Amino acid sequence: MRIGELLVKNGLVTVEQLEKALAEQQRNPVKLGELMVAKGYIDERQLAEALEFQLGVPVVNLAEAALSPAVVHLVPESLSRKHGVLPVGRDGGRLRLAMLDPLDQEAIKQIQAVSGLRVLPMLATRTELGDAIARHYGSDESAEELKRILRRGMENKAGCVHLEAAERGLNIRLRPVRASELQDDGHVTKLMQPILVDRIKRMAGLRVEERSIPQSGRFQTDVDHRPVEVHASTLPTLHGESLALRLSDPYSQLLKLSELDFADDQLQAIEKAAGRTDGLMILSGPPGAGITTTAYSLLERKRAEAFKIISIEDPIARVMPGITQTEANGHSCLTTPIALRGALRHQPDVVSIDGLSDAETAETALAASRFGLQIVGTMKARGVFDALGRLMAMVRDADLLASSLACVASQRLARRVCSQCAQTVPATDEEISRFDSASLLSAGDGKKGGRGGPIGNFRSFLFTQVSGKPAVTRGEGCRVCGQTGYRGHVPLHEVLSIDATVREMIAARRPLAEIEKHAMQNGHRSLLQDGMVKAREGLTTVEEALHAVK
């Protein structure tokens, strides 16, 4: 019996809750039981007991179990943390092993190899297992310190937590999703520094004893019963290793292309390019602009069509079921060009390349895309014409580039106006000037808000009406948005469609200025223009749009 049916039959979830969880699982393929725990339908103990009945594997209560240190240390800490396992007892030549996933054959084989004992799997809840591992391996203090750091990062919606090695320890700095701001958030003592760094490296599957080269890895943990995936990277410095911890929710829903705030014409251009079975699509932008999210949305669209997809990433930002993902980086022998050549031997329909930055990779990808293979590449660039210029500089065969390029898109992230405290207010003189330059004003603009109607309290709306100025939407600041007036982000887009004239200009290596002039004359919308449109619609503000584009 399937786990969902079992939970319904025992009255632990309703049919409606099961249907909602199954629908979300289609969008974000994760284990159904863990998804129901994350949504609060059941608790971890109820899931473990249901799995015990389904799998025939006994449940162990680690909160009450008395474990022998000699037995626990039959398994190295690195394997225990990597696979989510902990020895709980030994019966002759058999080792009773508490596991998050008792069907994980790779973990069982590795534990049997290092212990020399036959493994008897047992089920444990994630929280109890995490607490037991913290009790029996290393310093509890460092585990609590890491949990505190991650909690602060999650509370402040930080996309990345920086642990910067300094003379007196580690300075903690939080970076919001938009990559232009950093805020100090405490300090880790010099005494705690090596213990905490070693703990993070063990959890991320890194070589603890290697401190002279950068390393990267990942681990998943729970903070106050909230799951968080951490991508950890190390950097040797004068005062020890600094770490960058990128935080993400492993159960967050992957957005469709239609949900990424593309304008209608932009979405049509992206959909047209994505609908091809060949050609190169480029997604460009600075770090933190959300281009990886957009790339994953494109891959998810292809995955739904049952294509063979291979993704080459540095590092893998999100585990995508149904997609073959490989991690390539300059610190190992598996570089991006080598990974790409290897991927092509597997006859994929789509190949995604994270960081298309060298001529060898670009030319190999373009040559492959001429024979029924679609390439989706990301690139660090200021905009679509900067990305196009870099491609033209990298690729020697201009005809190959012109014939294979499907479209070039660029993206930024601007903070979104908080919907809880949004107010209709009169536009400032600078905002009016910006809207006028973008041809976004009309005769009736002084009589309506940014979204075409009253937003916020009646007094502010009435004042805006009396002012006779165009209305804009601004967040007043509330508890929900932390008094900032913003909550979440809205992407700003620029999409260059490759029409016949653009192809001819690329093949003839015409100056970028000429290509840009042609595009603008044919309705191309720049990042700044898209930002002004979204500010006029009340999704963000002029100030935010200008800051994001800058």
Helices and strands as residue ranges (DSSP letters): H 3-9, H 15-27, H 32-38, H 44-55, H 69-72, H 77-83, E 85-91, E 94-99, H 105-115, E 118-123, H 126-136, H 140-155, E 158-166, E 169-176, E 183-189, H 193-203, E 216-223, E 226-237, E 240-248, G 257-259, H 264-274, E 279-284, H 291-303, E 309-313, E 324-327, H 336-344, E 350-353, H 359-369, E 374-379, H 384-394, H 398-404, E 405-417, E 422-426, H 429-437, G 445-447, H 458-467, E 471-475, E 486-497, H 500-507, H 512-521, H 527-536, H 542-549
